């Protein structure tokens, strides 16, 4: 008997500007069929709806893939984290997945775009996650110092997991502010740092400030005694990229 067909969920479902290797898409589809099916995960349909509603609302097709989003959820469970910071909400897809790590998990997420934040709010309400996700609308470099002050004063507890997926040019500043309000052994993940391999090229950094931002992040963290870190290269629905994983000492 042939395996049931998996309906694509995430970036592969829509036209986009991402370069795609069909092998990567096929592997993700196979994995999702068995590990991200409705039968395996009762919340899968709700997460799919968040993604589709975000696309329908005109948001760019730049959210995490389903496999990547579930990876974040699993990482939070591994870390036993409950107070999550996210920089870059978009339509709330990754925030929703992270909130699913457990009923006591609280996600504080920052979105600079007012329209995106409104879409995310609607998505999270419909998914039944509004009480677990706090959306702060504004620029990350404006809001993060406010959060840091709240953590320092004791008005807000330290964060024990951080996901940064916003404009790449300010990654190092986001990272430095995030580290200042975390507990020891906190995991900090920064997405999209490999840039299809361009991060290794100083020439590419001269042409693309997103590549420059990724290089500044990696080189800056290499000199930062507060953390230990590595970069993992990835392939998948969004082709070739990777993420940085740092641990607060």
N, C-alpha and C positions, 0 to 999 in steps of 0.2 A: 504494500500500500504506500502510495506517495505521501510525503509530509504535507500538512496543511499549508496553504499559502499564507505568508505573513504580509499584512498591509503595512507598507513603509510608514514609519513615524519619524518626523524630524526633517532635517534638511534635504534628505534624498527625495522627499515627497513633492518638492516644489522646484521650479526653475530657479537657479541661482548662479552667481558668478564664480562659485568655488570650482576649482579644477577637481575633477573626479577620476579616480582610477576605478574601473568597474569591479576589479578584484576586491578592493576595499569595501565598496558598497555591498557586494555579494556576501562578504564575510560578516559585516554588520547585520545584514538582513537575516542571515542564518542564525547568528547569536541572538538577535532580538526575538526571533521566532520561538526560541526555547527558553530564554531568560527574561524576556520583557513582554510576554504574552499576557492577555487579560486573565487567563487561567492561573498564571504564576503570580501576577501582581494585580490585585483588585483595583488599584488606583491608576492603572495604566491608561484607561480610557480618559480619565480626568486630565492626566498630564498631556495626552495627545490633544485634547480639546484646547488646553491652554496654548499649545504650540500653534494649532490651526487658527484659533481666534486671533492670535497675535499677528499672524501672516495676513489674515483677512482684514485686520485693522490697519494694514499698511506698514507694520514694523519691518525692519530689515531682517533678512534670513541669516542671523548671526548668533542665534542661541546655541547652547551646547547641544550636541547630538544626544539622543536618548541614552546610549551606552555611557557617554561621558557624564551625563547628569546623574545616572544611577551610581556611577563611580563616586561622585561627591557624597551621595547619601550613604553609601557603604563606608566611606572614609570617616564620616561623622560618627557612625556607629562604632567603628573600630576605635576611634579616639574617645568614645564616651562623651562627646561634646554636646552641650545644650545651649550655648550662647554664641550664635553664629553672626559674623559680619560679612556682608557682601558689598562689593563696589561694582555697580553696573547691573541694574535690575532688568532692563529691557521689558519684556512682557510678563516677567515673573516666573518663567519656566524653571530656571535653575533654583530660584528661591523656593518654589513649591516642592521640588524634589528634595531639597535639603531639609525642609520642614517635615517631610515624611520620614525622616530618620527616627522620629519618636514623638510621642505626645507632649513631652516636656521641652522639646526643642523650640527655641525662639530665634527667628532670623531677623536681623536688622539690615535692610538693604537700601542702597543709595542710588538714585537715578536723576541725572541732570535734566532729562527731557520731560517736560510737564505732561505732554500727550502720552508718552510711553508709560509714565508713572500711573496715569489714569487707566490705561489699558490693563496694566499689571494689577491694579487694585480691583478692577472688575473681575479679572481672571481668578484672582485668589479668593474673592468672595464667593464666586460660583463654585470653586473647588472645595469650599468649606475650610479654608486655611487662613482666613483673615485674622483670626486671633493669634496665630503663630508667626505672622510676618508683619513687620513694621516697615513701611516704605517712607523713606525720608527723601523728599524731592529737592534737588539742588545740586550744585557742583560738589564733587567729592572733596576738592581742596578747601572748600568752605565748611562742609559738614564734618569731615573727619576731625579737624581740630576741636570742634565743639564736643564731639563724642569723647575725644581724648581727655578734655577737661572734666567731663562728667565721670569718666572712669577714675581719673585721678582724685576727684573729690569724694568718690564713693557713691555718687548718685546713680551710677550705672555699673553693673559688675563687669569685670574684665571679660574679653571675648576668648573663647577657647577653640575657635576654628575660623579661618578667614579665607574667602574666595574673592579674588580680584579679577574682574573681566570687564574692564572699562576702556577708555581711550589709552592707547599704549604709550603715548608720549609722556604721560605722568605716572607711569607704573612705579618708578623708584620712590617718588614722593608718597604715593598711596601706600606703598610697602612700609616705608619708614614710619608713617603715621600709624599704620595698623599694628606694627610691632610694639609701639609704645603703649598700646592698650590691651596687650595679651598677657596670658599667664605663661610660666615656663612649660615647655613641651607642647605648646600650641602649634598646630599645623597651619601653614599659610600656603595656599595654592594660587599661582598667577598663571592665567591661561594665555595661549597664543603667543608664546615667546620664541618659537623656532622659525615662524614666518616662512614656511616652505623652504627651509634651509638657508634663507638669506641672512639669518642672524650671525653666521660665521664670516660674513663679508663686510669689511669696513667700507668698501665701495658702494654696496647696496644701502648701507646706513646713510651715506651722503645723499642718496636719491629719495629715501623713504624715511620720514621721521618716526614711523611706527617701528621699523627695524632699529633705528637709533635708540628708541626708547627701550626696546628689549635688550640691546647691548648694554645700555647704561644700567639697567636693572641687574643683569647678571654680573657685570663688573663691579657694581656697587656692593652687591651682596657678598661678592668674593672678598671684600675688605671689611665686612661687618662681623665683628666678634659676637654679636648678640644671637646669631643664628648659624645653623648649618644647613646646607641646601644642595640640591642637584636639579638637573633638567632631564625630563624624560621625553624623548621624541615619540610621536604617535602618528598612525595612519588611521583612516576611517572614512566616514561619509564626507568629511570636510578635507579629505586628502591628507597632506603632509604638514604637520605642525608639532606642537608639544607644549608641555606645561612645566613650570618651575614649582618644586616642592621644597619649602623651607620649614625647619623646626626651630622654635624659640628655645634657646639654651636655658 
